[in-house]
């Protein structure tokens, strides 16, 4: 699954446009307890350097820790989303 990464005004956040809409509720979470058990949200939060996720129907927004590398985070995010 090809993911279109788009920058946002926040240098520590990125929008991942999905080629196919995702199923499930909209989820905004910074901790596993806030995910309501959504597996994609849990797996994205488990990525080292990811501090918050927002899952919508046709995009995912990822916020990273200021010291985390976008290159590393993007690779891991792409893998998690592709495997979902």
PDB file of N, CA, C and O in Angstrom, chain B, residues numbered from 101:
ATOM      1  N   UNK B 101       0.846  -1.166   0.000  1.00  0.00           N
ATOM      2  CA  UNK B 101       0.000   0.000   0.000  1.00  0.00           C
ATOM      3  C   UNK B 101       0.898   1.237   0.000  1.00  0.00           C
ATOM      4  O   UNK B 101       1.716   1.409   0.903  1.00  0.00           O
ATOM      5  N   UNK B 102       0.751   2.083  -0.991  1.00  0.00           N
ATOM      6  CA  UNK B 102       1.542   3.315  -1.071  1.00  0.00           C
ATOM      7  C   UNK B 102       0.927   4.377  -0.154  1.00  0.00           C
ATOM      8  O   UNK B 102      -0.284   4.597  -0.151  1.00  0.00           O
ATOM      9  N   UNK B 103       1.777   5.010   0.601  1.00  0.00           N
ATOM     10  CA  UNK B 103       1.331   6.043   1.537  1.00  0.00           C
ATOM     11  C   UNK B 103       1.929   7.369   1.115  1.00  0.00           C
ATOM     12  O   UNK B 103       3.136   7.482   0.899  1.00  0.00           O
ATOM     13  N   UNK B 104       1.081   8.361   1.000  1.00  0.00           N
ATOM     14  CA  UNK B 104       1.515   9.705   0.629  1.00  0.00           C
ATOM     15  C   UNK B 104       1.747  10.493   1.915  1.00  0.00           C
ATOM     16  O   UNK B 104       0.790  10.862   2.595  1.00  0.00           O
ATOM     17  N   UNK B 105       3.006  10.752   2.252  1.00  0.00           N
ATOM     18  CA  UNK B 105       3.345  11.532   3.438  1.00  0.00           C
ATOM     19  C   UNK B 105       3.310  13.014   3.075  1.00  0.00           C
ATOM     20  O   UNK B 105       3.947  13.438   2.110  1.00  0.00           O
ATOM     21  N   UNK B 106       2.563  13.798   3.853  1.00  0.00           N
ATOM     22  CA  UNK B 106       2.463  15.233   3.620  1.00  0.00           C
ATOM     23  C   UNK B 106       2.879  15.983   4.878  1.00  0.00           C
ATOM     24  O   UNK B 106       2.540  15.596   5.996  1.00  0.00           O
ATOM     25  N   UNK B 107       3.619  17.061   4.670  1.00  0.00           N
ATOM     26  CA  UNK B 107       4.033  17.872   5.809  1.00  0.00           C
ATOM     27  C   UNK B 107       2.837  18.652   6.349  1.00  0.00           C
ATOM     28  O   UNK B 107       1.818  18.808   5.676  1.00  0.00           O
ATOM     29  N   UNK B 108       2.986  19.130   7.567  1.00  0.00           N
ATOM     30  CA  UNK B 108       1.970  19.954   8.226  1.00  0.00           C
ATOM     31  C   UNK B 108       2.678  21.188   8.783  1.00  0.00           C
ATOM     32  O   UNK B 108       3.908  21.248   8.782  1.00  0.00           O
ATOM     33  N   UNK B 109       1.919  22.164   9.254  1.00  0.00           N
ATOM     34  CA  UNK B 109       2.577  23.334   9.865  1.00  0.00           C
ATOM     35  C   UNK B 109       3.422  22.983  11.090  1.00  0.00           C
ATOM     36  O   UNK B 109       4.354  23.709  11.435  1.00  0.00           O
ATOM     37  N   UNK B 110       3.098  21.878  11.736  1.00  0.00           N
ATOM     38  CA  UNK B 110       3.866  21.415  12.890  1.00  0.00           C
ATOM     39  C   UNK B 110       5.036  20.567  12.388  1.00  0.00           C
ATOM     40  O   UNK B 110       4.796  19.529  11.771  1.00  0.00           O
ATOM     41  N   UNK B 111       6.282  20.960  12.624  1.00  0.00           N
ATOM     42  CA  UNK B 111       7.419  20.182  12.126  1.00  0.00           C
ATOM     43  C   UNK B 111       7.529  18.790  12.749  1.00  0.00           C
ATOM     44  O   UNK B 111       8.268  17.946  12.245  1.00  0.00           O
ATOM     45  N   UNK B 112       6.808  18.546  13.829  1.00  0.00           N
ATOM     46  CA  UNK B 112       6.839  17.240  14.480  1.00  0.00           C
ATOM     47  C   UNK B 112       5.602  16.400  14.166  1.00  0.00           C
ATOM     48  O   UNK B 112       5.361  15.378  14.809  1.00  0.00           O
ATOM     49  N   UNK B 113       4.820  16.833  13.177  1.00  0.00           N
ATOM     50  CA  UNK B 113       3.629  16.069  12.781  1.00  0.00           C
ATOM     51  C   UNK B 113       3.611  15.905  11.269  1.00  0.00           C
ATOM     52  O   UNK B 113       4.077  16.766  10.524  1.00  0.00           O
ATOM     53  N   UNK B 114       3.065  14.785  10.841  1.00  0.00           N
ATOM     54  CA  UNK B 114       2.979  14.497   9.415  1.00  0.00           C
ATOM     55  C   UNK B 114       1.634  13.829   9.138  1.00  0.00           C
ATOM     56  O   UNK B 114       1.103  13.098   9.974  1.00  0.00           O
ATOM     57  N   UNK B 115       1.105  14.092   7.966  1.00  0.00           N
ATOM     58  CA  UNK B 115      -0.154  13.492   7.531  1.00  0.00           C
ATOM     59  C   UNK B 115       0.169  12.373   6.555  1.00  0.00           C
ATOM     60  O   UNK B 115       0.946  12.562   5.618  1.00  0.00           O
ATOM     61  N   UNK B 116      -0.425  11.216   6.773  1.00  0.00           N
ATOM     62  CA  UNK B 116      -0.238  10.060   5.903  1.00  0.00           C
ATOM     63  C   UNK B 116      -1.564   9.813   5.197  1.00  0.00           C
ATOM     64  O   UNK B 116      -2.519   9.329   5.804  1.00  0.00           O
ATOM     65  N   UNK B 117      -1.617  10.148   3.910  1.00  0.00           N
ATOM     66  CA  UNK B 117      -2.843   9.959   3.134  1.00  0.00           C
ATOM     67  C   UNK B 117      -2.887   8.505   2.676  1.00  0.00           C
ATOM     68  O   UNK B 117      -1.943   8.000   2.070  1.00  0.00           O
ATOM     69  N   UNK B 118      -3.988   7.850   2.975  1.00  0.00           N
ATOM     70  CA  UNK B 118      -4.133   6.442   2.642  1.00  0.00           C
ATOM     71  C   UNK B 118      -4.783   6.278   1.275  1.00  0.00           C
ATOM     72  O   UNK B 118      -5.702   7.024   0.937  1.00  0.00           O
ATOM     73  N   UNK B 119      -4.325   5.323   0.489  1.00  0.00           N
ATOM     74  CA  UNK B 119      -4.902   5.115  -0.835  1.00  0.00           C
ATOM     75  C   UNK B 119      -6.298   4.493  -0.781  1.00  0.00           C
ATOM     76  O   UNK B 119      -7.078   4.617  -1.725  1.00  0.00           O
ATOM     77  N   UNK B 120      -6.603   3.822   0.335  1.00  0.00           N
ATOM     78  CA  UNK B 120      -7.900   3.185   0.530  1.00  0.00           C
ATOM     79  C   UNK B 120      -8.408   3.607   1.911  1.00  0.00           C
ATOM     80  O   UNK B 120      -7.663   3.529   2.888  1.00  0.00           O
ATOM     81  N   UNK B 121      -9.669   4.053   2.006  1.00  0.00           N
ATOM     82  CA  UNK B 121     -10.182   4.440   3.318  1.00  0.00           C
ATOM     83  C   UNK B 121     -10.088   3.292   4.324  1.00  0.00           C
ATOM     84  O   UNK B 121     -10.276   2.125   3.980  1.00  0.00           O
ATOM     85  N   UNK B 122      -9.796   3.648   5.553  1.00  0.00           N
ATOM     86  CA  UNK B 122      -9.719   2.636   6.601  1.00  0.00           C
ATOM     87  C   UNK B 122     -11.081   2.467   7.263  1.00  0.00           C
ATOM     88  O   UNK B 122     -11.928   3.360   7.224  1.00  0.00           O
ATOM     89  N   UNK B 123     -11.266   1.331   7.857  1.00  0.00           N
ATOM     90  CA  UNK B 123     -12.497   1.060   8.597  1.00  0.00           C
ATOM     91  C   UNK B 123     -12.258   1.350  10.065  1.00  0.00           C
ATOM     92  O   UNK B 123     -11.120   1.341  10.534  1.00  0.00           O
ATOM     93  N   UNK B 124     -13.313   1.601  10.769  1.00  0.00           N
ATOM     94  CA  UNK B 124     -13.191   1.802  12.200  1.00  0.00           C
ATOM     95  C   UNK B 124     -13.457   3.240  12.594  1.00  0.00           C
ATOM     96  O   UNK B 124     -13.625   4.127  11.756  1.00  0.00           O
ATOM     97  N   UNK B 125     -13.489   3.434  13.892  1.00  0.00           N
ATOM     98  CA  UNK B 125     -13.764   4.746  14.461  1.00  0.00           C
ATOM     99  C   UNK B 125     -12.575   5.676  14.306  1.00  0.00           C
ATOM    100  O   UNK B 125     -11.440   5.234  14.122  1.00  0.00           O
ATOM    101  N   UNK B 126     -12.851   6.969  14.382  1.00  0.00           N
ATOM    102  CA  UNK B 126     -11.780   7.959  14.449  1.00  0.00           C
ATOM    103  C   UNK B 126     -11.135   7.826  15.828  1.00  0.00           C
ATOM    104  O   UNK B 126     -11.825   7.763  16.845  1.00  0.00           O
ATOM    105  N   UNK B 127      -9.821   7.786  15.846  1.00  0.00           N
ATOM    106  CA  UNK B 127      -9.088   7.599  17.092  1.00  0.00           C
ATOM    107  C   UNK B 127      -8.019   8.674  17.207  1.00  0.00           C
ATOM    108  O   UNK B 127      -7.249   8.901  16.274  1.00  0.00           O
ATOM    109  N   UNK B 128      -7.980   9.335  18.364  1.00  0.00           N
ATOM    110  CA  UNK B 128      -6.911  10.273  18.693  1.00  0.00           C
ATOM    111  C   UNK B 128      -6.313   9.791  20.005  1.00  0.00           C
ATOM    112  O   UNK B 128      -7.001   9.739  21.024  1.00  0.00           O
ATOM    113  N   UNK B 129      -5.026   9.438  19.981  1.00  0.00           N
ATOM    114  CA  UNK B 129      -4.443   8.815  21.164  1.00  0.00           C
ATOM    115  C   UNK B 129      -2.968   9.167  21.334  1.00  0.00           C
ATOM    116  O   UNK B 129      -2.218   9.277  20.363  1.00  0.00           O
ATOM    117  N   UNK B 130      -2.579   9.337  22.580  1.00  0.00           N
ATOM    118  CA  UNK B 130      -1.179   9.528  22.936  1.00  0.00           C
ATOM    119  C   UNK B 130      -0.680   8.379  23.801  1.00  0.00           C
ATOM    120  O   UNK B 130       0.520   8.248  24.042  1.00  0.00           O
ATOM    121  N   UNK B 131      -1.607   7.549  24.267  1.00  0.00           N
ATOM    122  CA  UNK B 131      -1.250   6.393  25.088  1.00  0.00           C
ATOM    123  C   UNK B 131      -2.069   5.188  24.622  1.00  0.00           C
ATOM    124  O   UNK B 131      -3.133   5.353  24.025  1.00  0.00           O
ATOM    125  N   UNK B 132      -1.581   3.989  24.891  1.00  0.00           N
ATOM    126  CA  UNK B 132      -2.359   2.806  24.513  1.00  0.00           C
ATOM    127  C   UNK B 132      -3.769   2.795  25.115  1.00  0.00           C
ATOM    128  O   UNK B 132      -4.706   2.301  24.488  1.00  0.00           O
ATOM    129  N   UNK B 133      -3.917   3.328  26.306  1.00  0.00           N
ATOM    130  CA  UNK B 133      -5.223   3.359  26.954  1.00  0.00           C
ATOM    131  C   UNK B 133      -6.243   4.250  26.250  1.00  0.00           C
ATOM    132  O   UNK B 133      -7.448   4.097  26.448  1.00  0.00           O
ATOM    133  N   UNK B 134      -5.762   5.171  25.437  1.00  0.00           N
ATOM    134  CA  UNK B 134      -6.660   6.075  24.706  1.00  0.00           C
ATOM    135  C   UNK B 134      -7.081   5.522  23.349  1.00  0.00           C
ATOM    136  O   UNK B 134      -7.863   6.164  22.648  1.00  0.00           O
ATOM    137  N   UNK B 135      -6.591   4.357  22.963  1.00  0.00           N
ATOM    138  CA  UNK B 135      -6.860   3.811  21.624  1.00  0.00           C
ATOM    139  C   UNK B 135      -8.166   3.044  21.525  1.00  0.00           C
ATOM    140  O   UNK B 135      -8.588   2.703  20.420  1.00  0.00           O
ATOM    141  N   UNK B 136      -8.816   2.763  22.640  1.00  0.00           N
ATOM    142  CA  UNK B 136     -10.022   1.927  22.658  1.00  0.00           C
ATOM    143  C   UNK B 136      -9.758   0.577  21.987  1.00  0.00           C
ATOM    144  O   UNK B 136     -10.656  -0.014  21.387  1.00  0.00           O
ATOM    145  N   UNK B 137      -8.525   0.103  22.096  1.00  0.00           N
ATOM    146  CA  UNK B 137      -8.169  -1.197  21.557  1.00  0.00           C
ATOM    147  C   UNK B 137      -7.960  -1.241  20.052  1.00  0.00           C
ATOM    148  O   UNK B 137      -7.825  -2.326  19.486  1.00  0.00           O
ATOM    149  N   UNK B 138      -7.929  -0.084  19.386  1.00  0.00           N
ATOM    150  CA  UNK B 138      -7.707  -0.066  17.937  1.00  0.00           C
ATOM    151  C   UNK B 138      -6.291  -0.559  17.655  1.00  0.00           C
ATOM    152  O   UNK B 138      -5.312   0.044  18.093  1.00  0.00           O
ATOM    153  N   UNK B 139      -6.199  -1.661  16.920  1.00  0.00           N
ATOM    154  CA  UNK B 139      -4.906  -2.308  16.691  1.00  0.00           C
ATOM    155  C   UNK B 139      -3.933  -1.425  15.918  1.00  0.00           C
ATOM    156  O   UNK B 139      -2.746  -1.381  16.241  1.00  0.00           O
ATOM    157  N   UNK B 140      -4.429  -0.715  14.892  1.00  0.00           N
ATOM    158  CA  UNK B 140      -3.551   0.159  14.123  1.00  0.00           C
ATOM    159  C   UNK B 140      -2.987   1.262  15.011  1.00  0.00           C
ATOM    160  O   UNK B 140      -1.790   1.544  14.964  1.00  0.00           O
ATOM    161  N   UNK B 141      -3.836   1.886  15.816  1.00  0.00           N
ATOM    162  CA  UNK B 141      -3.373   2.942  16.721  1.00  0.00           C
ATOM    163  C   UNK B 141      -2.345   2.394  17.704  1.00  0.00           C
ATOM    164  O   UNK B 141      -1.327   3.037  17.959  1.00  0.00           O
ATOM    165  N   UNK B 142      -2.602   1.219  18.252  1.00  0.00           N
ATOM    166  CA  UNK B 142      -1.651   0.608  19.194  1.00  0.00           C
ATOM    167  C   UNK B 142      -0.305   0.347  18.531  1.00  0.00           C
ATOM    168  O   UNK B 142       0.742   0.625  19.115  1.00  0.00           O
ATOM    169  N   UNK B 143      -0.333  -0.186  17.314  1.00  0.00           N
ATOM    170  CA  UNK B 143       0.921  -0.491  16.615  1.00  0.00           C
ATOM    171  C   UNK B 143       1.683   0.770  16.226  1.00  0.00           C
ATOM    172  O   UNK B 143       2.914   0.784  16.263  1.00  0.00           O
ATOM    173  N   UNK B 144       0.974   1.817  15.858  1.00  0.00           N
ATOM    174  CA  UNK B 144       1.650   3.076  15.527  1.00  0.00           C
ATOM    175  C   UNK B 144       2.262   3.717  16.768  1.00  0.00           C
ATOM    176  O   UNK B 144       3.375   4.241  16.713  1.00  0.00           O
ATOM    177  N   UNK B 145       1.546   3.677  17.877  1.00  0.00           N
ATOM    178  CA  UNK B 145       2.089   4.243  19.122  1.00  0.00           C
ATOM    179  C   UNK B 145       3.293   3.452  19.638  1.00  0.00           C
ATOM    180  O   UNK B 145       4.116   3.980  20.384  1.00  0.00           O
ATOM    181  N   UNK B 146       3.387   2.188  19.237  1.00  0.00           N
ATOM    182  CA  UNK B 146       4.511   1.354  19.676  1.00  0.00           C
ATOM    183  C   UNK B 146       5.804   1.696  18.937  1.00  0.00           C
ATOM    184  O   UNK B 146       6.878   1.248  19.337  1.00  0.00           O
ATOM    185  N   UNK B 147       5.713   2.475  17.874  1.00  0.00           N
ATOM    186  CA  UNK B 147       6.907   2.859  17.119  1.00  0.00           C
ATOM    187  C   UNK B 147       7.731   3.828  17.961  1.00  0.00           C
ATOM    188  O   UNK B 147       7.209   4.810  18.489  1.00  0.00           O
ATOM    189  N   UNK B 148       9.001   3.544  18.074  1.00  0.00           N
ATOM    190  CA  UNK B 148       9.884   4.418  18.841  1.00  0.00           C
ATOM    191  C   UNK B 148       9.883   5.824  18.241  1.00  0.00           C
ATOM    192  O   UNK B 148      10.117   5.997  17.044  1.00  0.00           O
ATOM    193  N   UNK B 149       9.622   6.809  19.069  1.00  0.00           N
ATOM    194  CA  UNK B 149       9.614   8.203  18.633  1.00  0.00           C
ATOM    195  C   UNK B 149       8.231   8.757  18.349  1.00  0.00           C
ATOM    196  O   UNK B 149       8.075   9.973  18.241  1.00  0.00           O
ATOM    197  N   UNK B 150       7.215   7.901  18.224  1.00  0.00           N
ATOM    198  CA  UNK B 150       5.847   8.377  17.975  1.00  0.00           C
ATOM    199  C   UNK B 150       5.210   8.744  19.309  1.00  0.00           C
ATOM    200  O   UNK B 150       5.210   7.949  20.249  1.00  0.00           O
ATOM    201  N   UNK B 151       4.665   9.959  19.381  1.00  0.00           N
ATOM    202  CA  UNK B 151       4.070  10.421  20.636  1.00  0.00           C
ATOM    203  C   UNK B 151       2.549  10.563  20.581  1.00  0.00           C
ATOM    204  O   UNK B 151       1.901  10.611  21.627  1.00  0.00           O
ATOM    205  N   UNK B 152       1.965  10.629  19.378  1.00  0.00           N
ATOM    206  CA  UNK B 152       0.509  10.759  19.241  1.00  0.00           C
ATOM    207  C   UNK B 152       0.108  10.308  17.853  1.00  0.00           C
ATOM    208  O   UNK B 152       0.861  10.460  16.891  1.00  0.00           O
ATOM    209  N   UNK B 153      -1.103   9.744  17.758  1.00  0.00           N
ATOM    210  CA  UNK B 153      -1.665   9.363  16.467  1.00  0.00           C
ATOM    211  C   UNK B 153      -3.108   9.844  16.373  1.00  0.00           C
ATOM    212  O   UNK B 153      -3.829   9.909  17.369  1.00  0.00           O
ATOM    213  N   UNK B 154      -3.505  10.176  15.162  1.00  0.00           N
ATOM    214  CA  UNK B 154      -4.902  10.488  14.854  1.00  0.00           C
ATOM    215  C   UNK B 154      -5.255   9.650  13.637  1.00  0.00           C
ATOM    216  O   UNK B 154      -4.676   9.825  12.564  1.00  0.00           O
ATOM    217  N   UNK B 155      -6.199   8.747  13.805  1.00  0.00           N
ATOM    218  CA  UNK B 155      -6.645   7.898  12.710  1.00  0.00           C
ATOM    219  C   UNK B 155      -8.001   8.389  12.251  1.00  0.00           C
ATOM    220  O   UNK B 155      -8.948   8.456  13.036  1.00  0.00           O
ATOM    221  N   UNK B 156      -8.090   8.731  10.984  1.00  0.00           N
ATOM    222  CA  UNK B 156      -9.338   9.184  10.380  1.00  0.00           C
ATOM    223  C   UNK B 156      -9.687   8.188   9.287  1.00  0.00           C
ATOM    224  O   UNK B 156      -9.033   7.152   9.174  1.00  0.00           O
ATOM    225  N   UNK B 157     -10.685   8.470   8.492  1.00  0.00           N
ATOM    226  CA  UNK B 157     -11.098   7.500   7.473  1.00  0.00           C
ATOM    227  C   UNK B 157     -10.115   7.407   6.313  1.00  0.00           C
ATOM    228  O   UNK B 157      -9.857   6.309   5.820  1.00  0.00           O
ATOM    229  N   UNK B 158      -9.557   8.537   5.860  1.00  0.00           N
ATOM    230  CA  UNK B 158      -8.666   8.475   4.700  1.00  0.00           C
ATOM    231  C   UNK B 158      -7.259   9.002   4.965  1.00  0.00           C
ATOM    232  O   UNK B 158      -6.465   9.160   4.038  1.00  0.00           O
ATOM    233  N   UNK B 159      -6.956   9.273   6.223  1.00  0.00           N
ATOM    234  CA  UNK B 159      -5.601   9.686   6.570  1.00  0.00           C
ATOM    235  C   UNK B 159      -5.276   9.312   8.005  1.00  0.00           C
ATOM    236  O   UNK B 159      -6.157   9.050   8.825  1.00  0.00           O
ATOM    237  N   UNK B 160      -3.978   9.297   8.276  1.00  0.00           N
ATOM    238  CA  UNK B 160      -3.461   9.094   9.623  1.00  0.00           C
ATOM    239  C   UNK B 160      -2.492  10.234   9.878  1.00  0.00           C
ATOM    240  O   UNK B 160      -1.669  10.555   9.021  1.00  0.00           O
ATOM    241  N   UNK B 161      -2.583  10.841  11.037  1.00  0.00           N
ATOM    242  CA  UNK B 161      -1.649  11.890  11.426  1.00  0.00           C
ATOM    243  C   UNK B 161      -0.749  11.325  12.529  1.00  0.00           C
ATOM    244  O   UNK B 161      -1.218  10.718  13.491  1.00  0.00           O
ATOM    245  N   UNK B 162       0.536  11.542  12.359  1.00  0.00           N
ATOM    246  CA  UNK B 162       1.531  11.043  13.308  1.00  0.00           C
ATOM    247  C   UNK B 162       2.283  12.230  13.890  1.00  0.00           C
ATOM    248  O   UNK B 162       2.758  13.092  13.150  1.00  0.00           O
ATOM    249  N   UNK B 163       2.393  12.276  15.199  1.00  0.00           N
ATOM    250  CA  UNK B 163       3.235  13.268  15.864  1.00  0.00           C
ATOM    251  C   UNK B 163       4.401  12.516  16.488  1.00  0.00           C
ATOM    252  O   UNK B 163       4.221  11.486  17.138  1.00  0.00           O
ATOM    253  N   UNK B 164       5.597  13.050  16.278  1.00  0.00           N
ATOM    254  CA  UNK B 164       6.800  12.391  16.800  1.00  0.00           C
ATOM    255  C   UNK B 164       7.431  13.242  17.895  1.00  0.00           C
ATOM    256  O   UNK B 164       7.153  14.434  18.020  1.00  0.00           O
ATOM    257  N   UNK B 165       8.277  12.607  18.673  1.00  0.00           N
ATOM    258  CA  UNK B 165       9.086  13.325  19.645  1.00  0.00           C
ATOM    259  C   UNK B 165      10.044  14.240  18.883  1.00  0.00           C
ATOM    260  O   UNK B 165      10.514  13.866  17.808  1.00  0.00           O
ATOM    261  N   UNK B 166      10.342  15.417  19.405  1.00  0.00           N
ATOM    262  CA  UNK B 166      11.227  16.352  18.689  1.00  0.00           C
ATOM    263  C   UNK B 166      12.584  15.765  18.302  1.00  0.00           C
ATOM    264  O   UNK B 166      13.148  16.159  17.281  1.00  0.00           O
ATOM    265  N   UNK B 167      13.115  14.841  19.083  1.00  0.00           N
ATOM    266  CA  UNK B 167      14.433  14.273  18.797  1.00  0.00           C
ATOM    267  C   UNK B 167      14.391  13.070  17.857  1.00  0.00           C
ATOM    268  O   UNK B 167      15.441  12.594  17.427  1.00  0.00           O
ATOM    269  N   UNK B 168      13.208  12.575  17.532  1.00  0.00           N
ATOM    270  CA  UNK B 168      13.094  11.397  16.662  1.00  0.00           C
ATOM    271  C   UNK B 168      13.343  11.784  15.206  1.00  0.00           C
ATOM    272  O   UNK B 168      13.049  12.905  14.792  1.00  0.00           O
ATOM    273  N   UNK B 169      13.878  10.861  14.451  1.00  0.00           N
ATOM    274  CA  UNK B 169      14.184  11.071  13.034  1.00  0.00           C
ATOM    275  C   UNK B 169      12.953  10.766  12.182  1.00  0.00           C
ATOM    276  O   UNK B 169      12.340   9.707  12.320  1.00  0.00           O
ATOM    277  N   UNK B 170      12.595  11.710  11.294  1.00  0.00           N
ATOM    278  CA  UNK B 170      11.460  11.460  10.406  1.00  0.00           C
ATOM    279  C   UNK B 170      11.731  10.270   9.504  1.00  0.00           C
ATOM    280  O   UNK B 170      10.811   9.501   9.221  1.00  0.00           O
ATOM    281  N   UNK B 171      12.929  10.096   9.054  1.00  0.00           N
ATOM    282  CA  UNK B 171      13.248   8.980   8.165  1.00  0.00           C
ATOM    283  C   UNK B 171      12.916   7.648   8.836  1.00  0.00           C
ATOM    284  O   UNK B 171      12.267   6.789   8.240  1.00  0.00           O
ATOM    285  N   UNK B 172      13.362   7.486  10.065  1.00  0.00           N
ATOM    286  CA  UNK B 172      13.118   6.253  10.813  1.00  0.00           C
ATOM    287  C   UNK B 172      11.631   6.075  11.105  1.00  0.00           C
ATOM    288  O   UNK B 172      11.086   4.985  10.929  1.00  0.00           O
ATOM    289  N   UNK B 173      10.983   7.139  11.548  1.00  0.00           N
ATOM    290  CA  UNK B 173       9.557   7.064  11.888  1.00  0.00           C
ATOM    291  C   UNK B 173       8.726   6.756  10.650  1.00  0.00           C
ATOM    292  O   UNK B 173       7.835   5.908  10.706  1.00  0.00           O
ATOM    293  N   UNK B 174       8.998   7.424   9.537  1.00  0.00           N
ATOM    294  CA  UNK B 174       8.225   7.188   8.301  1.00  0.00           C
ATOM    295  C   UNK B 174       8.340   5.745   7.829  1.00  0.00           C
ATOM    296  O   UNK B 174       7.347   5.139   7.426  1.00  0.00           O
ATOM    297  N   UNK B 175       9.535   5.202   7.877  1.00  0.00           N
ATOM    298  CA  UNK B 175       9.719   3.803   7.456  1.00  0.00           C
ATOM    299  C   UNK B 175       8.864   2.867   8.310  1.00  0.00           C
ATOM    300  O   UNK B 175       8.184   1.983   7.788  1.00  0.00           O
ATOM    301  N   UNK B 176       8.906   3.072   9.617  1.00  0.00           N
ATOM    302  CA  UNK B 176       8.145   2.207  10.522  1.00  0.00           C
ATOM    303  C   UNK B 176       6.644   2.411  10.337  1.00  0.00           C
ATOM    304  O   UNK B 176       5.885   1.443  10.355  1.00  0.00           O
ATOM    305  N   UNK B 177       6.208   3.655  10.160  1.00  0.00           N
ATOM    306  CA  UNK B 177       4.788   3.941   9.943  1.00  0.00           C
ATOM    307  C   UNK B 177       4.305   3.282   8.655  1.00  0.00           C
ATOM    308  O   UNK B 177       3.239   2.667   8.638  1.00  0.00           O
ATOM    309  N   UNK B 178       5.069   3.403   7.588  1.00  0.00           N
ATOM    310  CA  UNK B 178       4.694   2.798   6.313  1.00  0.00           C
ATOM    311  C   UNK B 178       4.542   1.288   6.455  1.00  0.00           C
ATOM    312  O   UNK B 178       3.612   0.701   5.902  1.00  0.00           O
ATOM    313  N   UNK B 179       5.449   0.661   7.193  1.00  0.00           N
ATOM    314  CA  UNK B 179       5.364  -0.790   7.392  1.00  0.00           C
ATOM    315  C   UNK B 179       4.128  -1.152   8.184  1.00  0.00           C
ATOM    316  O   UNK B 179       3.403  -2.071   7.803  1.00  0.00           O
ATOM    317  N   UNK B 180       3.871  -0.457   9.272  1.00  0.00           N
ATOM    318  CA  UNK B 180       2.698  -0.768  10.107  1.00  0.00           C
ATOM    319  C   UNK B 180       1.409  -0.599   9.315  1.00  0.00           C
ATOM    320  O   UNK B 180       0.525  -1.454   9.375  1.00  0.00           O
ATOM    321  N   UNK B 181       1.296   0.501   8.572  1.00  0.00           N
ATOM    322  CA  UNK B 181       0.081   0.741   7.801  1.00  0.00           C
ATOM    323  C   UNK B 181      -0.060  -0.289   6.684  1.00  0.00           C
ATOM    324  O   UNK B 181      -1.163  -0.776   6.433  1.00  0.00           O
ATOM    325  N   UNK B 182       1.027  -0.624   6.017  1.00  0.00           N
ATOM    326  CA  UNK B 182       0.974  -1.609   4.927  1.00  0.00           C
ATOM    327  C   UNK B 182       0.588  -2.993   5.441  1.00  0.00           C
ATOM    328  O   UNK B 182      -0.087  -3.753   4.746  1.00  0.00           O
ATOM    329  N   UNK B 183       1.016  -3.316   6.657  1.00  0.00           N
ATOM    330  CA  UNK B 183       0.715  -4.628   7.245  1.00  0.00           C
ATOM    331  C   UNK B 183      -0.688  -4.699   7.852  1.00  0.00           C
ATOM    332  O   UNK B 183      -1.158  -5.780   8.208  1.00  0.00           O
ATOM    333  N   UNK B 184      -1.352  -3.551   7.970  1.00  0.00           N
ATOM    334  CA  UNK B 184      -2.674  -3.526   8.626  1.00  0.00           C
ATOM    335  C   UNK B 184      -3.752  -4.130   7.746  1.00  0.00           C
ATOM    336  O   UNK B 184      -4.915  -4.187   8.145  1.00  0.00           O
TER     337      UNK B 184
END
